[in-house]
């Protein structure tokens, strides 16, 4: 009971900053901006514009690289028995920092910042390369890290057919003490708590490679160009951050619940973690590979039909598909678990195996 309360409080704590961002963003709009009836050219800075900025943030949270990075890091921290509910929050805060800083530069009238909202700008191109490389490499590395866990779970599943496996044996198998684990241990240690995802999110944000992010900056740039007060321009990235942080944080909190449920006993780990960890690994490596192939297609001239098709994939739609798949897997696994009484059957088989072992030992004595 105490552990459950501690887990619930952890989730509540990570949502407090999200609530704070919402209160600040919408408070600035309704108390400071709305009463002034400001305009961006012929467009009124009203609720419609605020909703647009918020929806852009929500859509950005569903980008495939967000989901892959958050879910795989959450998986790793849960496996390390460390708090993981804040992974999405810190990732979104790091990502939002980039957008906020760019909007601040736009509000200050910095000329090169205005150029970031247009295609072909050298600074935007350079940052895009850096952001995409960081995103692609990180996703592939975190996918490989979790593949070690996947292999460990698979071995446990193969060994558990006789029902003779216990929690200690499973934990030992999942510890991953092989050569691969020793090679990637520095990478594992580099992201060993949710707060370190802030830098990862910040580096991801340098890409400026999604339509929602650019659309928000275009809105901010238009507002600055039409003479909006600086606080009105900065309200837009705050609202954008509110939408993105809410759904990124929900992502990690939900996945903590799902992964934690799977770690209660050995059969749950085998049954659920094998499926979800396998999906997470495939998603991370797939999305990381797509990003790097797209970079090669754009910057190194790899224009063959295969790489061109990969480079033109819509990340937003892929993100929705990933979320839907994970939800269906979770709901389907939970339903089958209860209806088929998987745990009861496995426990009975384990008891039968233990009784047979005791009989053999007794005969030898």
C-alpha positions in Angstrom: 0.0 0.0 0.0 2.8 2.4 0.9 4.6 1.7 -2.4 1.3 2.4 -4.3 0.9 5.7 -2.6 4.5 6.6 -3.3 4.0 5.8 -7.0 0.8 7.8 -7.1 2.5 10.8 -5.5 5.4 10.6 -8.0 2.8 10.9 -10.8 1.1 13.8 -9.1 4.4 15.6 -8.7 5.3 15.4 -12.3 1.9 16.9 -13.3 2.3 19.9 -11.0 4.7 21.7 -13.3 2.3 20.9 -16.2 -0.5 22.6 -14.3 1.7 25.5 -13.6 2.6 26.0 -17.3 -1.1 25.9 -18.1 -2.0 28.4 -15.4 0.8 30.8 -16.5 0.1 30.5 -20.2 -3.7 30.9 -20.1 -3.4 33.4 -17.2 -1.2 35.7 -19.3 -3.7 35.4 -22.2 -7.0 35.9 -20.4 -5.8 38.5 -17.8 -3.3 40.5 -19.8 -3.7 40.0 -23.5 -7.4 39.3 -24.2 -8.7 42.6 -22.5 -6.5 44.6 -25.0 -8.1 43.1 -28.1 -4.7 42.9 -29.9 -4.4 42.1 -33.6 -1.9 40.4 -35.7 -2.5 42.2 -39.0 -6.1 41.5 -39.8 -6.3 38.6 -37.3 -7.5 39.2 -33.8 -5.2 37.7 -31.1 -8.1 35.8 -29.5 -9.2 32.4 -28.4 -8.9 30.9 -31.9 -5.2 31.8 -32.1 -4.6 30.4 -28.6 -6.3 27.1 -29.5 -4.2 26.9 -32.7 -1.0 27.3 -30.7 -2.2 24.7 -28.1 -3.2 22.2 -30.8 0.2 22.6 -32.5 1.9 21.7 -29.2 -0.4 18.6 -28.8 0.4 17.5 -32.3 4.1 17.9 -31.7 3.8 15.6 -28.7 2.6 12.9 -31.0 5.6 13.1 -33.3 7.2 9.7 -33.7 10.6 10.7 -32.3 9.0 12.1 -29.1 7.1 8.9 -28.5 10.0 6.6 -29.2 12.5 8.5 -27.0 10.1 8.9 -24.1 8.8 5.3 -24.1 12.2 3.7 -24.5 13.8 5.8 -21.8 10.8 5.1 -19.5 11.2 1.4 -20.2 14.9 1.6 -19.2 14.4 3.5 -16.0 11.6 1.2 -14.8 13.9 -1.7 -15.5 16.6 0.0 -13.4 13.9 0.5 -10.7 14.2 4.3 -10.8 11.5 6.9 -10.9 10.4 7.4 -14.6 7.1 9.3 -14.6 8.9 12.6 -15.3 10.7 11.4 -18.5 8.1 13.0 -20.7 7.9 16.2 -18.7 11.6 16.9 -18.8 11.9 16.0 -22.5 9.1 18.4 -23.3 10.6 21.1 -21.2 13.9 20.8 -23.0 12.2 20.8 -26.3 10.0 23.8 -25.4 13.0 25.8 -24.2 14.3 25.8 -27.8 11.0 27.1 -29.2 10.6 29.7 -26.4 14.2 31.0 -27.0 13.5 31.3 -30.7 10.3 33.1 -30.1 12.1 35.4 -27.7 14.6 36.3 -30.3 11.8 36.9 -32.8 10.1 39.2 -30.3 13.4 41.1 -29.9 13.7 41.5 -33.6 16.8 39.5 -34.1 17.1 39.2 -37.9 18.7 35.8 -38.2 16.0 34.4 -35.9 13.4 35.6 -38.4 15.2 33.6 -41.1 14.7 30.4 -39.2 11.0 30.4 -40.3 12.0 30.2 -43.9 13.3 27.3 -46.0 16.9 27.5 -47.1 18.2 29.5 -44.2 21.8 28.4 -43.4 21.4 28.6 -39.6 18.2 26.6 -39.7 19.8 24.1 -42.1 22.8 23.6 -39.7 20.6 23.2 -36.7 18.4 20.8 -38.5 21.3 18.6 -39.3 22.5 18.6 -35.7 19.0 18.0 -34.3 18.2 15.2 -36.7 21.6 13.5 -36.0 21.1 13.7 -32.2 17.6 12.4 -32.5 18.4 9.5 -34.9 21.5 8.3 -33.0 19.9 8.6 -29.6 16.9 6.6 -30.7 19.0 3.8 -32.2 21.2 3.6 -29.1 18.2 3.5 -26.7 16.6 0.9 -28.9 19.8 -1.2 -28.8 19.9 -0.8 -25.0 16.3 -2.1 -24.7 17.0 -4.9 -27.1 19.3 -6.3 -24.4 16.3 -6.4 -22.1 14.2 -8.0 -24.8 16.7 -10.8 -25.4 16.8 -11.4 -21.6 13.1 -11.6 -21.4 13.0 -14.0 -24.4 15.5 -16.3 -22.7 13.4 -16.3 -19.5 10.3 -17.1 -21.5 12.0 -20.1 -23.1 13.2 -21.3 -19.8 9.9 -20.9 -18.0 8.0 -23.5 -20.0 8.4 -26.0 -17.1 7.0 -23.5 -14.6 10.1 -23.7 -12.5 11.2 -20.0 -12.8 11.2 -17.6 -9.8 11.5 -13.9 -9.5 15.2 -14.0 -8.5 16.1 -16.0 -11.6 14.2 -13.6 -13.8 15.9 -10.6 -12.3 19.2 -12.2 -12.8 18.5 -12.9 -16.5 17.3 -9.3 -17.0 20.4 -7.9 -15.4 22.2 -8.3 -18.8 25.7 -9.1 -17.6 27.0 -10.0 -21.0 29.5 -8.3 -23.3 26.9 -6.1 -25.0 25.7 -4.7 -21.7 29.3 -3.9 -20.6 29.9 -2.1 -23.9 26.8 0.1 -23.7 26.9 0.7 -19.9 28.2 4.3 -20.3 25.2 5.1 -22.5 22.8 3.5 -20.0 24.3 5.5 -17.1 24.2 8.8 -19.1 20.4 8.9 -18.8 19.8 7.4 -15.4 17.1 9.8 -14.1 14.2 11.8 -15.7 15.9 15.2 -15.3 18.6 14.2 -17.8 16.0 14.0 -20.5 15.9 17.8 -20.5 19.1 18.0 -22.5 17.9 15.3 -24.8 14.7 17.2 -25.5 16.7 20.4 -26.0 18.9 18.7 -28.6 15.9 17.2 -30.3 14.4 20.6 -30.5 17.3 22.0 -32.5 16.1 20.3 -35.6 13.2 22.6 -36.4 12.1 19.9 -38.7 8.4 19.5 -37.9 5.5 21.4 -39.4 3.9 22.2 -36.0 7.1 23.7 -34.6 7.7 25.8 -37.7 4.1 26.9 -37.8 4.3 28.1 -34.2 7.5 30.1 -34.9 5.8 31.6 -38.0 2.9 32.7 -35.8 5.4 34.3 -33.3 7.3 35.9 -36.1 4.2 37.3 -37.6 3.2 38.7 -34.2 6.6 40.3 -33.8 6.5 41.8 -37.3 3.0 43.3 -36.7 4.0 45.1 -33.5 2.6 42.8 -30.8 3.9 43.4 -27.3 6.8 41.1 -26.4 4.7 39.3 -23.7 2.0 38.5 -26.3 4.6 37.0 -28.7 6.0 34.9 -25.8 2.5 33.8 -24.8 2.4 31.6 -28.0 5.3 29.3 -27.1 4.0 29.1 -23.6 0.7 27.8 -24.8 2.5 25.5 -27.3 4.6 24.2 -24.4 1.4 23.6 -22.3 -0.1 21.3 -24.9 3.1 19.4 -25.6 4.1 19.0 -22.0 0.7 17.6 -21.0 0.7 14.8 -23.6 4.4 14.0 -23.3 4.0 13.7 -19.5 0.9 11.6 -19.9 2.9 9.4 -22.3 5.6 8.6 -19.7 3.1 8.3 -16.8 1.0 5.8 -18.7 4.0 3.8 -19.8 5.3 3.7 -16.2 1.9 2.2 -15.1 2.1 -0.3 -17.9 5.7 -1.3 -17.4 5.3 -1.4 -13.6 2.3 -3.7 -13.8 4.5 -6.0 -15.8 7.2 -6.2 -13.1 5.0 -7.4 -10.3 5.7 -11.0 -10.8 7.7 -13.2 -13.3 4.9 -14.2 -15.5 3.7 -10.7 -16.0 7.2 -9.6 -17.0 7.4 -12.4 -19.5 3.9 -12.0 -20.9 3.7 -8.2 -21.2 7.2 -6.9 -21.3 8.2 -9.3 -24.1 5.5 -7.7 -26.3 5.8 -4.0 -25.3 9.6 -4.0 -25.1 9.8 -5.6 -28.5 7.5 -2.9 -30.0 9.5 -0.2 -28.2 12.8 -1.5 -29.6 11.4 -1.7 -33.2 9.9 1.7 -33.0 13.1 3.3 -31.7 15.4 1.7 -34.3 12.8 2.3 -37.0 12.3 5.9 -36.3 16.0 6.6 -35.7 16.8 4.8 -39.0 14.2 6.8 -40.8 15.6 10.1 -39.5 19.2 9.2 -40.5 18.2 7.9 -43.9 16.2 11.2 -44.4 19.3 13.1 -43.5 21.4 11.2 -46.0 18.7 11.7 -48.7 18.6 15.4 -48.1 22.3 16.3 -47.4 24.3 13.6 -49.3 22.1 13.2 -52.3 20.8 9.7 -51.7 17.9 10.1 -54.1 17.1 6.5 -55.0 13.4 5.5 -54.8 13.8 3.6 -51.5 15.5 6.4 -49.5 13.3 9.0 -51.1 10.2 7.2 -50.0 11.6 6.8 -46.4 12.6 10.5 -46.3 9.1 11.6 -47.2 7.3 9.6 -44.5 5.0 11.8 -42.3 6.2 11.6 -38.7 3.0 12.9 -37.2 0.9 10.1 -38.7 3.5 7.5 -37.7 3.3 8.9 -34.2 -0.5 8.4 -34.0 -0.1 4.9 -35.3 2.5 4.1 -32.6 0.3 5.5 -29.8 -2.7 3.6 -31.1 -0.7 0.3 -31.4 0.7 0.6 -27.8 -2.8 1.4 -26.4 -4.3 -1.6 -28.3 -1.4 -3.9 -27.1 -1.9 -2.8 -23.5 -5.7 -3.2 -23.6 -5.5 -6.4 -25.5 -2.9 -7.9 -23.2 -4.8 -6.8 -20.1 -8.1 -8.3 -21.4 -6.5 -11.6 -22.4 -4.6 -11.7 -19.1 -7.9 -11.6 -17.1 -10.1 -13.6 -19.4 -7.6 -16.4 -20.0 -6.5 -16.4 -16.4 -2.9 -16.5 -17.5 -1.4 -15.9 -14.0 -3.5 -18.6 -12.3 -2.6 -21.2 -15.0 1.1 -20.3 -14.8 1.1 -20.4 -11.0 -0.6 -23.9 -11.1 2.0 -25.1 -13.5 4.8 -23.7 -11.3 3.3 -25.5 -8.3 3.1 -28.8 -10.2 6.7 -28.5 -11.3 7.8 -27.8 -7.7 5.9 -30.8 -6.4 7.4 -33.0 -9.0 10.9 -31.8 -8.0 10.2 -32.4 -4.3 9.0 -36.0 -5.2 12.2 -36.7 -7.1 14.3 -35.3 -4.2 12.3 -37.4 -1.7 12.9 -40.6 -3.7 16.6 -40.0 -3.9 16.7 -39.6 -0.1 
